[in-house]
Amino acid sequence: MNACIGSPAQYRFQDRFLFFIVPLFVLDGILDIWGFHYHHLHPAGALAVLCAAVQSSPIIGFIVIIGLYLAEEKDEFQKSILVQSMLWAIGVTLAVTTFCGSMEKYSQGPRVDIASVQFLFFLVYIVAIAANRWRYR
Amino acid sequence: MFCTTNSPEQRRWVRSCWTSAALVAPLVLGACAAFRLYHLHGFAAYGVAVLPTLPILWVLVELGRFLAVEKDEFQRNLLVQCVLGGTGGTLATTTIWGYLEDFAHAPHLDLVYVYPIFWLFVLVSYPLVRLRYK
């Protein structure tokens, strides 16, 4: 992905991301655009659960490959950057969701789709990774 | 989580968790009562809605502090894996539930439940992670 990759664990992380997570995202996109927006599919019962599982598979996969990376990475510094970024991401996500949830509960804010939690998490995670790398450059 | 520990850092961390949990309940009830009684709007509403998030932020800051100061690599690693389990479980649950709301008209899950779901998964992960090192 970039020219400054160091360890074999990072290579494996990027390989897994490229060959496992990206195809799942593509499958999600196809299902979303072709299935739900173009053909207006309305799956029910077990099919709905299957569709929901397929849509969330990139997130689960991503967490799994992060776990594998943390287990394989020997460089404590790289590990610490990743852990710090994840903590920031989950911290901000939990604070924002509690705040928005409270506002929604008291009829002061718009109804927020719970599936958007993942987007918030990854947005903060990317910002936190960039901020941590900048901090230690 | 660390009932049998003698480490002061772990004791401080456990104390923070319990204090935060004890603070969240009255703050949520207080905010709820304030909205019911005074029909808050604008900045006052935002201010009161922020109150229940403060113990949450505090416990997360304490978590970060604990991970920074804890000398025992093994305990640190255990907690990181539990948090990772909590994060994965929370993201998977909220995403699956969100799509079930869209596809199967499942009941709406309030965003305030994301925080308890996270700690539930952290608690579930803890014995599983420990089991790996038996």
Boltz contact constraints between the chains, C-beta under 6 A:
constraints:
  - contact:
      token1: [A, 43]
      token2: [B, 103]
      max_distance: 6.0
  - contact:
      token1: [A, 48]
      token2: [B, 103]
      max_distance: 6.0
  - contact:
      token1: [A, 48]
      token2: [B, 104]
      max_distance: 6.0
  - contact:
      token1: [A, 51]
      token2: [B, 103]
      max_distance: 6.0
  - contact:
      token1: [A, 52]
      token2: [B, 96]
      max_distance: 6.0
  - contact:
      token1: [A, 52]
      token2: [B, 99]
      max_distance: 6.0
  - contact:
      token1: [A, 52]
      token2: [B, 100]
      max_distance: 6.0
  - contact:
      token1: [A, 55]
      token2: [B, 99]
      max_distance: 6.0
  - contact:
      token1: [A, 56]
      token2: [B, 92]
      max_distance: 6.0
  - contact:
      token1: [A, 56]
      token2: [B, 95]
      max_distance: 6.0
  - contact:
      token1: [A, 56]
      token2: [B, 96]
      max_distance: 6.0
  - contact:
      token1: [A, 59]
      token2: [B, 91]
      max_distance: 6.0
  - contact:
      token1: [A, 59]
      token2: [B, 95]
      max_distance: 6.0
  - contact:
      token1: [A, 60]
      token2: [B, 92]
      max_distance: 6.0
  - contact:
      token1: [A, 63]
      token2: [B, 88]
      max_distance: 6.0
  - contact:
      token1: [A, 67]
      token2: [B, 84]
      max_distance: 6.0
  - contact:
      token1: [A, 83]
      token2: [B, 80]
      max_distance: 6.0
  - contact:
      token1: [A, 87]
      token2: [B, 64]
      max_distance: 6.0
  - contact:
      token1: [A, 90]
      token2: [B, 87]
      max_distance: 6.0
  - contact:
      token1: [A, 91]
      token2: [B, 60]
      max_distance: 6.0
  - contact:
      token1: [A, 94]
      token2: [B, 56]
      max_distance: 6.0
  - contact:
      token1: [A, 94]
      token2: [B, 115]
      max_distance: 6.0
  - contact:
      token1: [A, 95]
      token2: [B, 53]
      max_distance: 6.0
  - contact:
      token1: [A, 95]
      token2: [B, 56]
      max_distance: 6.0
  - contact:
      token1: [A, 95]
      token2: [B, 57]
      max_distance: 6.0
  - contact:
      token1: [A, 97]
      token2: [B, 111]
      max_distance: 6.0
  - contact:
      token1: [A, 97]
      token2: [B, 114]
      max_distance: 6.0
  - contact:
      token1: [A, 98]
      token2: [B, 53]
      max_distance: 6.0
  - contact:
      token1: [A, 98]
      token2: [B, 56]
      max_distance: 6.0
  - contact:
      token1: [A, 98]
      token2: [B, 112]
      max_distance: 6.0
  - contact:
      token1: [A, 98]
      token2: [B, 115]
      max_distance: 6.0
  - contact:
      token1: [A, 99]
      token2: [B, 49]
      max_distance: 6.0
  - contact:
      token1: [A, 99]
      token2: [B, 53]
      max_distance: 6.0
  - contact:
      token1: [A, 100]
      token2: [B, 111]
      max_distance: 6.0
  - contact:
      token1: [A, 101]
      token2: [B, 110]
      max_distance: 6.0
  - contact:
      token1: [A, 101]
      token2: [B, 111]
      max_distance: 6.0
  - contact:
      token1: [A, 101]
      token2: [B, 112]
      max_distance: 6.0
  - contact:
      token1: [A, 102]
      token2: [B, 49]
      max_distance: 6.0
  - contact:
      token1: [A, 102]
      token2: [B, 52]
      max_distance: 6.0
  - contact:
      token1: [A, 103]
      token2: [B, 49]
      max_distance: 6.0
  - contact:
      token1: [A, 106]
      token2: [B, 35]
      max_distance: 6.0
  - contact:
      token1: [A, 108]
      token2: [B, 45]
      max_distance: 6.0
  - contact:
      token1: [A, 112]
      token2: [B, 111]
      max_distance: 6.0
  - contact:
      token1: [A, 113]
      token2: [B, 98]
      max_distance: 6.0
  - contact:
      token1: [A, 114]
      token2: [B, 94]
      max_distance: 6.0
  - contact:
      token1: [A, 114]
      token2: [B, 97]
      max_distance: 6.0
  - contact:
      token1: [A, 114]
      token2: [B, 98]
      max_distance: 6.0
  - contact:
      token1: [A, 114]
      token2: [B, 109]
      max_distance: 6.0
  - contact:
      token1: [A, 115]
      token2: [B, 95]
      max_distance: 6.0
  - contact:
      token1: [A, 115]
      token2: [B, 98]
      max_distance: 6.0
  - contact:
      token1: [A, 115]
      token2: [B, 99]
      max_distance: 6.0
  - contact:
      token1: [A, 117]
      token2: [B, 94]
      max_distance: 6.0
  - contact:
      token1: [A, 117]
      token2: [B, 114]
      max_distance: 6.0
  - contact:
      token1: [A, 118]
      token2: [B, 91]
      max_distance: 6.0
  - contact:
      token1: [A, 118]
      token2: [B, 95]
      max_distance: 6.0
